[in-house]
Amino acid sequence: MPNKFYVTTPIYYVNSVPHIGHSYTTIAADVLARYHRLRGDDTFFLTGADEHGAKIEAIANDKGIEPQKFVDDVAAKFQLAWDELDISLDRFIRTTETKHMAAVQKALQYMYDKGDIYLGEYKGLYCRGCEQYKGEKDLVDGLCPDHRVAPEEMKEECYMFRLSKYEKELRKKIEKDEFQILPRKRKNEILSFYKNEGLKDVSFSRKNVQWGIPLPWDKEHTTYVWADAFLNYLTGLDWNGDNKLTDQMKKFWPADVQLMSKDILRVHATIWPAMLMSLGLPLPKLLFIHGYWTVDGQKMSKSLGNVFDPVELAQKYGVDAVKFFVLSETAFGQDGDFSMEKFKDRYNGFLANGLGNVVARVLTLAEKYPLDKRTATKAGQAKVREAWKGYEAAMVAVQFDEAIGKIWELLAFCDGYIEENKPWELAKNNSEKLTEVLGNLLEILRHVGWMLYPVMPDTAEKILRALGVFETEKELKYEDRKKWNDSSDIKVTKPEILFPRI
């Protein structure tokens, strides 16, 4: 039986079109999904659109269109963006889908009947941009730090969720890594929140918001947008809101990795797992939290005109180049900064002069000195074994820059190996040694191709096709692809220039 792997992004709020923040999370999830498929794991990759709530209702009203028409248009833009970025998702879920809404109602009814949801009154500071209530400690100079507006005092009748009921048990699970949060800094941040502020019951309905899912026991209230949105991670597996688990749920739940940016960590580390505990379902194995992107050191802003659109960049320079940049420029989990100068430097230095140059050198030598057989020796075997070990450890730790670094170590080894052995000299007087040198270079390049495949699939396929192995080896088991082949009668062909210099 193959292992299973279930990875999710947050479903993105469709109040505006996709940007780098959405793309970054989705590209990262795509790499994890492709890596686990490469390993032969039974893999499911979920993303989607969060389409209810007061903010969307207000935007649609301002535009003079129905909310459903508005969310249809924006959700289509997200789906188009993921097509443009070659995202290998298995399911794009929308919270306006009939099945999702029915499952949400059934789940909330279960929690209400259990006594975990009750009628109450909520009073607090409400940020419309976040669609969240804020505590005084969350504000900076009295303003929401993300939207730079003062939250409004709000008092309303609503149905409350007994979040406080699950505080002690949840805190223990986080402390023991039964519910793991990475990087460790983010785990400590959440534990500090539990210690200093604790969990208080939260609003789970709105009485004056029409654009939402009606509560099944009180149609005057609609479901609070977060309670609706969180359940997508289950309904994306065809869960229908009760304890009769679907085959997809039995196979893939709990999620192995849930990726998100740091602004939504707190709700995912409190409300979301408490809902699962109320429903009697296992918690996700890992929440991995990444940072923000700035542009030229400034926070992205449409008014400043510095919004970085990965789709436009991909159309100009290629999808793989964009994926490489966002995953290698900074450690996943830390903040990153984009500038065209940085992008061009990394493109030219690592892709054109690095990967593209090494691939061209090796294949040119193999074409120039065609041999019936090339014998690979242990000269490169240890280096490849070491690279795979580091690469796999980095992927498990969700450290894409380190995984990419292991591939580039192999490329640097190839470059140095060529300079050290000078195949053009060997061709004159030592054909046996030439056979060995070319065999090692081509075999290392084959491993580079497969290691690169989850990160830059199009480029990897070009390399493997140039080596003549893609069609035969894509059917092999993962461990067989990783094996060191001592000999090969590969007939190479040179691919087009992989990365023309900018």
NUVO-709635 format. One record per residue (C-alpha): x, y, z. Coordinates in Angstrom, 2 decimals, m for minus. Each point is the difference from the previous one (the first is absolute). Last residue first. Layout:
<<X, Y, Z>>,
...
END
This chain:
<<18.20, 38.33, m19.45>>,
<<2.08, m3.07, m0.87>>,
<<m1.74, m2.76, m1.93>>,
<<m1.13, m2.71, 2.45>>,
<<m0.37, m3.54, m1.32>>,
<<1.73, 0.49, m3.33>>,
<<m1.71, m2.60, m2.19>>,
<<0.66, m3.61, 0.91>>,
<<3.08, m1.91, m1.12>>,
<<m0.61, m3.63, m0.88>>,
<<1.58, m2.89, 1.84>>,
<<0.22, m3.64, m0.99>>,
<<0.21, m1.83, 3.31>>,
<<1.89, m3.31, m0.03>>,
<<0.34, m0.05, 3.77>>,
<<2.18, m1.46, 2.67>>,
<<0.35, 0.16, 3.75>>,
<<m3.53, 1.21, 0.65>>,
<<m0.27, 1.54, 3.47>>,
<<m3.43, m0.66, 1.46>>,
<<m2.31, 2.96, 0.66>>,
<<m2.31, m0.86, m2.89>>,
<<m0.40, m3.51, 1.46>>,
<<m0.95, 1.40, 3.41>>,
<<m2.77, 2.09, m1.59>>,
<<m1.55, m2.91, m1.87>>,
<<0.41, 0.11, m3.75>>,
<<m2.71, 1.14, m2.43>>,
<<1.57, 3.46, m0.43>>,
<<3.24, m1.84, m0.77>>,
<<m0.85, m1.28, m3.48>>,
<<m1.54, 3.16, m1.43>>,
<<2.50, 2.36, 1.62>>,
<<3.20, m1.88, m0.79>>,
<<1.27, 1.37, m3.33>>,
<<2.58, 2.27, 1.65>>,
<<m1.49, 2.97, m1.86>>,
<<m3.40, m1.23, 1.21>>,
<<1.26, 0.10, 3.60>>,
<<1.27, 3.56, m0.41>>,
<<m3.18, 1.24, m1.67>>,
<<m2.11, m1.74, 2.66>>,
<<1.93, 1.74, 2.76>>,
<<m0.52, 3.39, m1.62>>,
<<m3.77, m0.54, m0.23>>,
<<m0.26, m1.39, 3.53>>,
<<1.92, 2.74, 1.82>>,
<<m0.41, m0.71, 3.72>>,
<<m1.40, m3.55, 0.05>>,
<<2.24, m1.12, m2.92>>,
<<3.30, 1.49, 1.17>>,
<<0.98, m3.10, 1.95>>,
<<m0.85, m2.13, m3.04>>,
<<2.05, 2.12, m2.41>>,
<<2.96, 0.34, 2.37>>,
<<0.09, m3.80, 0.29>>,
<<0.27, m0.30, m3.79>>,
<<2.69, 2.70, 0.00>>,
<<2.03, m2.09, 2.46>>,
<<m0.25, m2.95, m2.38>>,
<<1.04, 2.10, m2.97>>,
<<3.02, 1.41, 1.79>>,
<<1.11, m3.37, 1.39>>,
<<m0.24, m1.73, m3.38>>,
<<1.83, 2.87, m1.69>>,
<<2.89, m0.34, 2.44>>,
<<0.12, m3.81, m0.17>>,
<<m0.04, m0.21, m3.79>>,
<<2.63, 2.75, m0.16>>,
<<2.19, m2.07, 2.33>>,
<<m0.20, m2.93, m2.42>>,
<<0.54, 2.28, m3.02>>,
<<3.32, 1.25, 1.33>>,
<<2.19, 1.74, m2.60>>,
<<m1.71, 2.67, m2.08>>,
<<m3.51, m0.19, 1.46>>,
<<1.51, 0.34, 3.48>>,
<<1.12, 3.52, m0.88>>,
<<m3.52, 1.09, m1.02>>,
<<m1.33, m1.75, 3.12>>,
<<1.94, 2.43, 2.23>>,
<<0.00, m2.04, 3.27>>,
<<0.19, 2.80, 2.58>>,
<<m1.97, 2.58, m1.98>>,
<<m2.78, m2.49, m0.74>>,
<<m0.12, m1.19, 3.62>>,
<<m0.21, 3.58, 1.24>>,
<<m3.04, 0.73, m2.15>>,
<<m1.61, m3.32, 0.91>>,
<<0.56, 0.64, 3.71>>,
<<m1.55, 3.46, m0.35>>,
<<m3.07, m1.60, m1.57>>,
<<m0.17, m2.54, 2.83>>,
<<0.19, 2.79, 2.57>>,
<<m2.77, 1.77, m1.93>>,
<<m2.32, m2.93, 0.59>>,
<<0.76, 0.05, 3.74>>,
<<m0.72, 3.74, 0.10>>,
<<m3.45, m0.58, m1.50>>,
<<m0.85, m2.19, 3.00>>,
<<1.40, 2.67, 2.35>>,
<<m2.06, 2.76, m1.65>>,
<<m3.08, m2.22, 0.19>>,
<<0.07, m0.46, 3.76>>,
<<m3.28, m1.83, 0.68>>,
<<1.74, m2.17, 2.66>>,
<<m0.95, m3.16, m1.95>>,
<<1.30, 1.66, m3.17>>,
<<3.26, 0.95, 1.70>>,
<<0.58, m3.55, 1.25>>,
<<m0.66, m1.33, m3.51>>,
<<2.53, 2.37, m1.59>>,
<<2.66, m0.69, 2.64>>,
<<m0.21, m3.76, m0.56>>,
<<m0.24, 0.37, m3.78>>,
<<3.14, 2.19, m0.03>>,
<<2.00, m2.45, 2.13>>,
<<m0.90, m2.88, m2.31>>,
<<0.94, 2.11, m3.03>>,
<<3.39, 0.95, 1.43>>,
<<0.71, m3.61, 0.98>>,
<<m0.81, m1.21, m3.51>>,
<<2.02, 2.62, m1.88>>,
<<3.46, m1.56, 0.19>>,
<<m1.58, m3.43, 0.57>>,
<<0.15, m0.64, m3.71>>,
<<m2.20, 0.64, m3.05>>,
<<0.96, m1.94, m3.08>>,
<<m1.05, 1.50, m3.31>>,
<<m0.77, m2.30, m2.89>>,
<<m0.14, 0.32, m3.74>>,
<<1.83, 3.30, 0.20>>,
<<m0.81, 3.34, m1.56>>,
<<2.66, 2.64, 0.73>>,
<<m1.49, 3.25, m1.27>>,
<<m3.53, m0.90, 0.98>>,
<<0.99, m1.01, 3.54>>,
<<2.14, 3.14, 0.31>>,
<<m2.89, 2.19, m1.19>>,
<<m2.36, m1.75, 2.42>>,
<<2.27, 0.69, 2.98>>,
<<0.73, 3.61, m0.92>>,
<<m3.67, 0.82, m0.83>>,
<<m1.23, m1.44, 3.31>>,
<<2.68, 1.92, 1.90>>,
<<m0.83, 3.28, m1.76>>,
<<m3.76, m0.24, 0.48>>,
<<0.27, m0.86, 3.69>>,
<<2.53, 2.68, 0.92>>,
<<0.64, 2.80, m2.48>>,
<<m3.61, 0.24, m1.22>>,
<<m1.77, m1.33, 3.10>>,
<<2.08, 0.90, 3.05>>,
<<1.78, 3.22, m0.95>>,
<<m2.23, 1.30, m2.77>>,
<<m3.31, m0.76, 1.71>>,
<<1.29, 0.93, 3.47>>,
<<1.31, 3.34, m1.21>>,
<<m3.12, 0.64, m2.09>>,
<<m2.33, m0.68, 2.92>>,
<<2.06, 2.07, 2.40>>,
<<0.01, 2.95, m2.42>>,
<<m3.71, m0.43, m0.66>>,
<<m0.58, 0.38, 3.73>>,
<<m1.67, m2.36, 2.41>>,
<<0.52, m0.25, 3.75>>,
<<m0.62, m3.06, 2.13>>,
<<m1.25, m0.59, 3.54>>,
<<0.97, m3.24, 1.72>>,
<<m1.83, m3.33, 0.17>>,
<<1.40, m1.35, m3.24>>,
<<3.63, 1.12, m0.06>>,
<<0.46, 2.82, m2.49>>,
<<0.90, 0.47, m3.66>>,
<<m0.19, m3.73, m0.77>>,
<<m3.76, m0.64, 0.00>>,
<<m1.14, 3.31, m1.48>>,
<<2.74, 0.01, m2.64>>,
<<m0.26, m3.62, m1.11>>,
<<m3.77, 0.20, m0.40>>,
<<0.38, 3.15, m2.10>>,
<<2.66, m1.58, m2.22>>,
<<m2.11, m3.13, m0.38>>,
<<m3.01, 1.97, m1.22>>,
<<1.90, 1.69, m2.82>>,
<<1.59, 3.42, m0.45>>,
<<m2.74, 2.18, m1.53>>,
<<m3.16, m1.97, 0.71>>,
<<1.42, m1.00, 3.37>>,
<<0.56, 3.64, 0.99>>,
<<m3.59, 0.88, m0.92>>,
<<m1.24, m2.97, 2.04>>,
<<2.26, 0.84, 2.96>>,
<<m1.62, 3.45, 0.42>>,
<<2.05, 2.19, 2.34>>,
<<m2.06, 2.97, 1.23>>,
<<2.15, 3.14, 0.13>>,
<<m2.50, 2.57, m1.32>>,
<<0.15, 1.99, 3.23>>,
<<m3.79, 0.14, 0.12>>,
<<m0.18, m3.73, m0.78>>,
<<2.12, m0.71, 3.04>>,
<<2.72, m2.53, 0.71>>,
<<1.95, 0.69, 3.18>>,
<<3.27, 1.72, m0.79>>,
<<3.54, m1.43, m0.07>>,
<<0.26, 0.03, m3.79>>,
<<m3.25, m1.99, m0.07>>,
<<m0.99, m1.76, 3.23>>,
<<m1.01, m3.61, 0.36>>,
<<m1.46, m1.42, 3.19>>,
<<1.02, m3.00, 2.07>>,
<<m0.83, m3.69, 0.02>>,
<<m1.82, m2.14, 2.55>>,
<<m0.04, m3.78, m0.07>>,
<<m2.93, m1.59, 1.83>>,
<<0.70, m3.69, 0.51>>,
<<m1.81, m3.24, 0.84>>,
<<m3.54, 1.28, m0.45>>,
<<m2.32, m0.77, 2.93>>,
<<m2.09, m3.18, 0.20>>,
<<m3.82, 0.26, m0.16>>,
<<m2.54, m0.08, 2.85>>,
<<m2.03, 2.94, m1.32>>,
<<0.75, 2.10, 3.09>>,
<<3.66, m0.96, m0.31>>,
<<m0.02, 1.07, m3.63>>,
<<m1.58, 3.33, 0.92>>,
<<2.67, 0.50, 2.69>>,
<<2.68, m0.68, m2.64>>,
<<m1.37, 2.82, m2.20>>,
<<m0.76, 2.54, 2.72>>,
<<3.45, m0.02, 1.66>>,
<<3.08, m0.69, m2.12>>,
<<m1.66, 0.86, m3.32>>,
<<m1.45, 3.21, 1.46>>,
<<3.44, 0.98, 1.30>>,
<<1.93, m0.91, m3.15>>,
<<m2.02, 2.22, m2.33>>,
<<2.44, 2.92, m0.27>>,
<<3.02, m2.34, m0.03>>,
<<m0.57, m1.30, m3.50>>,
<<m1.45, m3.45, m0.64>>,
<<0.91, m3.62, m0.77>>,
<<m1.85, m3.02, 1.40>>,
<<2.14, m3.15, m0.06>>,
<<m0.98, m3.61, 0.65>>,
<<m3.76, 0.58, 0.01>>,
<<m1.86, m2.47, 2.18>>,
<<m1.74, m1.30, m2.10>>,
<<1.11, m1.54, m3.29>>,
<<m1.37, m3.51, m0.49>>,
<<m2.93, m0.05, 2.41>>,
<<m1.04, 3.47, m1.15>>,
<<0.20, m0.99, m3.67>>,
<<m2.01, m3.17, 0.66>>,
<<m2.68, 2.16, 1.60>>,
<<m0.42, 0.17, 3.76>>,
<<m3.41, m0.57, 1.54>>,
<<0.53, 2.17, 3.07>>,
<<m1.88, 2.97, m1.45>>,
<<0.71, 3.12, m2.04>>,
<<m0.04, m1.35, m3.55>>,
<<3.73, m0.62, m0.45>>,
<<0.83, m0.03, m3.74>>,
<<3.76, 0.37, 0.66>>,
<<m0.22, 3.73, m0.77>>,
<<m2.82, m0.05, 2.57>>,
<<2.63, m0.68, 2.67>>,
<<2.53, 2.76, m0.67>>,
<<m2.98, 2.13, m1.05>>,
<<m1.21, m0.10, 3.62>>,
<<2.25, 2.91, 0.90>>,
<<m1.87, 2.38, m2.33>>,
<<m3.47, m0.25, 1.56>>,
<<1.19, 0.53, 3.58>>,
<<2.22, 2.83, m1.26>>,
<<m2.88, 1.75, m1.83>>,
<<m2.38, 0.15, 2.93>>,
<<m3.02, m2.09, m0.93>>,
<<m3.18, 1.93, m0.77>>,
<<m2.63, 0.86, 2.59>>,
<<m3.72, 0.73, m0.50>>,
<<m0.38, m3.60, m1.25>>,
<<0.35, m1.41, 3.51>>,
<<0.27, m3.80, 0.32>>,
<<1.74, m0.66, m3.35>>,
<<2.29, 3.03, 0.31>>,
<<m0.16, 1.81, m3.33>>,
<<3.20, m0.17, m2.13>>,
<<1.29, 3.44, m0.90>>,
<<m0.76, 3.17, m1.91>>,
<<m2.89, 1.35, 2.10>>,
<<2.04, 1.58, 2.77>>,
<<m2.09, 1.65, 2.73>>,
<<m0.25, m2.85, 2.48>>,
<<3.58, m1.25, m0.14>>,
<<1.00, m3.44, 1.30>>,
<<2.85, m1.91, 1.66>>,
<<1.13, 2.63, 2.49>>,
<<2.82, m1.14, 2.26>>,
<<0.38, m1.49, 3.48>>,
<<3.26, 1.05, 1.62>>,
<<3.32, m1.79, m0.29>>,
<<2.90, 1.08, 2.16>>,
<<1.56, 3.44, 0.07>>,
<<3.50, m0.32, 1.45>>,
<<0.57, m3.77, 0.01>>,
<<m1.91, m0.87, m3.17>>,
<<1.57, 2.94, m1.84>>,
<<3.48, m1.02, 1.19>>,
<<m0.69, m3.51, m1.26>>,
<<m0.91, 1.51, m3.37>>,
<<3.23, 1.99, m0.28>>,
<<2.06, m2.99, 1.14>>,
<<m1.49, m2.11, m2.78>>,
<<0.70, 2.81, m2.46>>,
<<3.68, 0.15, 0.99>>,
<<0.21, m3.78, m0.38>>,
<<m0.60, 0.38, m3.74>>,
<<m2.25, m1.95, 0.10>>,
<<m3.14, m1.00, 1.92>>,
<<m0.66, m3.61, 0.96>>,
<<m3.25, m1.27, 1.44>>,
<<1.33, m3.05, 1.85>>,
<<3.00, 2.28, 0.36>>,
<<m0.03, m0.53, 3.81>>,
<<m0.52, 3.71, 0.74>>,
<<m2.59, 0.30, m2.78>>,
<<m1.99, m2.99, 1.29>>,
<<0.19, 1.32, 3.55>>,
<<m1.32, 3.43, m1.06>>,
<<m2.87, m1.65, m1.83>>,
<<m1.06, m2.02, 3.04>>,
<<0.12, 3.02, 2.30>>,
<<m1.85, 2.37, m2.36>>,
<<m2.80, m2.27, m1.26>>,
<<m2.90, 1.35, 2.09>>,
<<1.13, 3.59, m0.60>>,
<<m1.00, m0.32, m3.66>>,
<<m3.66, m0.45, 0.99>>,
<<m1.37, 1.38, m3.29>>,
<<m2.42, 2.94, 0.26>>,
<<m3.22, 0.67, m1.86>>,
<<m0.57, 3.67, m0.52>>,
<<m1.71, 3.05, 1.41>>,
<<2.06, 3.05, m0.77>>,
<<2.42, 2.52, 1.43>>,
<<2.62, 1.58, m2.20>>,
<<2.67, 2.56, 0.70>>,
<<1.69, 0.86, m3.26>>,
<<3.56, m0.97, m0.80>>,
<<2.35, 2.91, m0.76>>,
<<1.54, m0.35, m3.44>>,
<<3.54, m0.89, m1.03>>,
<<m1.12, m3.17, m1.82>>,
<<2.60, m2.51, 1.22>>,
<<1.02, 1.65, 3.29>>,
<<m3.64, 0.64, 1.01>>,
<<0.20, 3.46, 1.56>>,
<<0.00, 1.34, 3.57>>,
<<3.67, 0.94, m0.16>>,
<<0.70, m3.61, m0.99>>,
<<m2.90, m2.30, 0.83>>,
<<0.09, m3.71, 0.96>>,
<<0.50, 0.81, 3.70>>,
<<m3.33, 1.85, 0.09>>,
<<m1.73, m3.18, m1.16>>,
<<m1.35, m0.33, m3.53>>,
<<m3.20, m1.51, m1.38>>,
<<0.44, m1.39, m3.47>>,
<<m1.28, 0.67, m3.52>>,
<<3.62, 0.94, m0.73>>,
<<m0.93, 3.09, m2.05>>,
<<m3.15, 0.60, 2.06>>,
<<2.00, 0.26, 3.20>>,
<<m2.27, m0.45, 3.04>>,
<<0.76, 1.25, 3.50>>,
<<m2.19, m1.84, 2.49>>,
<<m3.39, m0.98, 1.29>>,
<<m1.54, m3.34, m0.68>>,
<<m3.39, m1.09, 1.25>>,
<<m1.19, m3.51, 0.61>>,
<<m1.81, m2.94, m1.52>>,
<<1.91, m3.27, 0.38>>,
<<2.38, m2.19, m2.02>>,
<<1.96, m2.81, 1.70>>,
<<m3.19, m1.43, 1.53>>,
<<0.18, m3.32, m1.87>>,
<<m3.13, 0.92, m1.94>>,
<<1.75, 3.20, m1.12>>,
<<3.15, m1.88, m1.08>>,
<<m2.10, m2.48, m2.01>>,
<<m2.04, 2.84, m1.54>>,
<<3.27, 1.72, m0.92>>,
<<1.21, m3.13, m1.81>>,
<<m3.30, m0.44, m1.89>>,
<<m0.06, 3.64, m1.07>>,
<<3.62, m0.13, m1.15>>,
<<m0.69, m3.21, m1.95>>,
<<m2.94, 1.62, m1.82>>,
<<2.14, 3.02, m0.90>>,
<<2.79, m2.19, m1.35>>,
<<m2.39, m2.08, m2.08>>,
<<m1.64, 3.08, m1.54>>,
<<3.30, 1.59, m1.02>>,
<<0.26, 3.61, 1.21>>,
<<3.04, m0.92, 2.11>>,
<<2.03, m0.71, m3.13>>,
<<2.38, m2.95, m0.25>>,
<<2.79, m0.41, m2.51>>,
<<0.99, m3.67, 0.10>>,
<<2.98, m2.08, m1.13>>,
<<2.40, 2.90, m0.44>>,
<<3.01, m0.31, m2.31>>,
<<0.77, 3.72, m0.28>>,
<<1.43, 0.88, m3.41>>,
<<0.34, 3.72, 0.81>>,
<<m2.36, 0.99, m2.83>>,
<<m2.53, m2.63, 1.10>>,
<<0.21, 1.29, 3.58>>,
<<m0.61, 3.55, m1.24>>,
<<m3.01, m1.14, m2.05>>,
<<m1.53, m1.63, 3.07>>,
<<0.53, 3.17, 2.02>>,
<<m1.53, 2.13, m2.75>>,
<<m3.03, m2.33, m0.15>>,
<<m0.47, 0.47, 3.75>>,
<<m0.10, 3.77, m0.60>>,
<<m2.78, m0.16, m2.61>>,
<<m2.14, m2.55, 1.84>>,
<<0.43, 1.98, 3.24>>,
<<m1.45, 3.15, m1.59>>,
<<m2.86, m1.83, m1.72>>,
<<m0.95, m1.65, 3.28>>,
<<0.14, 3.33, 1.86>>,
<<m2.53, 1.51, m2.44>>,
<<1.23, 3.13, m1.74>>,
<<m0.18, 3.74, 0.72>>,
<<3.73, 0.40, 0.47>>,
<<m0.46, 1.41, 3.49>>,
<<m2.43, m2.83, 0.77>>,
<<2.58, m2.58, m1.13>>,
<<2.64, 1.59, 2.24>>,
<<m2.35, 0.07, 3.01>>,
<<m1.07, m3.64, m0.39>>,
<<3.64, m1.02, m0.39>>,
<<0.92, 1.77, 3.23>>,
<<m2.98, m1.36, 1.91>>,
<<0.83, m3.65, m0.65>>,
<<m0.01, m2.83, m2.53>>,
<<2.33, m1.08, m2.82>>,
<<3.08, m1.78, 1.36>>,
<<1.64, m1.42, m3.13>>,
<<2.01, m3.15, m0.64>>,
<<2.99, m2.20, 0.72>>,
<<0.37, m3.72, 0.54>>,
<<2.88, m2.35, m0.90>>,
<<m0.55, m3.76, 0.39>>,
<<2.82, m2.55, m0.21>>,
<<0.22, m3.80, 0.10>>,
<<3.77, m0.19, 0.45>>,
<<2.15, m1.25, m2.88>>,
<<3.08, 2.02, 0.98>>,
<<m0.49, 2.20, m3.05>>,
<<m3.60, 0.54, 1.15>>,
<<1.40, 1.15, 3.33>>,
<<2.33, 2.46, m1.68>>,
<<m2.74, 1.29, m2.31>>,
<<m2.31, 0.68, 2.95>>,
<<2.76, 1.71, 1.99>>,
<<0.94, 2.16, m3.00>>,
<<m3.66, 0.92, m0.62>>,
<<m0.47, 0.99, 3.65>>,
<<2.93, 2.40, m0.31>>,
<<m1.37, 1.45, m3.26>>,
<<m3.39, 0.49, 1.69>>,
<<1.40, 1.77, 3.04>>,
<<2.09, 2.34, m2.16>>,
<<m2.81, 0.61, m2.50>>,
<<m2.46, 1.23, 2.61>>,
<<2.49, 2.45, 1.50>>,
<<1.30, 0.91, m3.47>>,
<<m3.41, 1.24, m1.20>>,
<<m3.41, m1.45, m0.93>>,
<<m2.90, 2.38, m0.82>>,
<<m2.08, 1.74, 2.67>>,
<<m2.75, m0.67, 2.59>>,
<<0.31, m3.68, m0.87>>,
<<1.34, m1.22, 3.34>>,
<<2.42, m2.80, m0.74>>,
<<m0.56, m3.53, 1.24>>,
<<2.94, m0.69, 2.26>>,
<<2.47, m2.34, m1.68>>,
<<m0.33, m3.72, 0.52>>,
<<2.17, m3.12, m0.12>>,
<<m1.10, m3.63, 0.37>>,
<<2.60, m2.76, m0.33>>,
<<m0.68, m3.73, 0.06>>,
<<2.52, m2.84, 0.16>>,
<<m0.31, m2.70, m2.65>>,
<<m1.40, m3.42, 0.93>>,
END
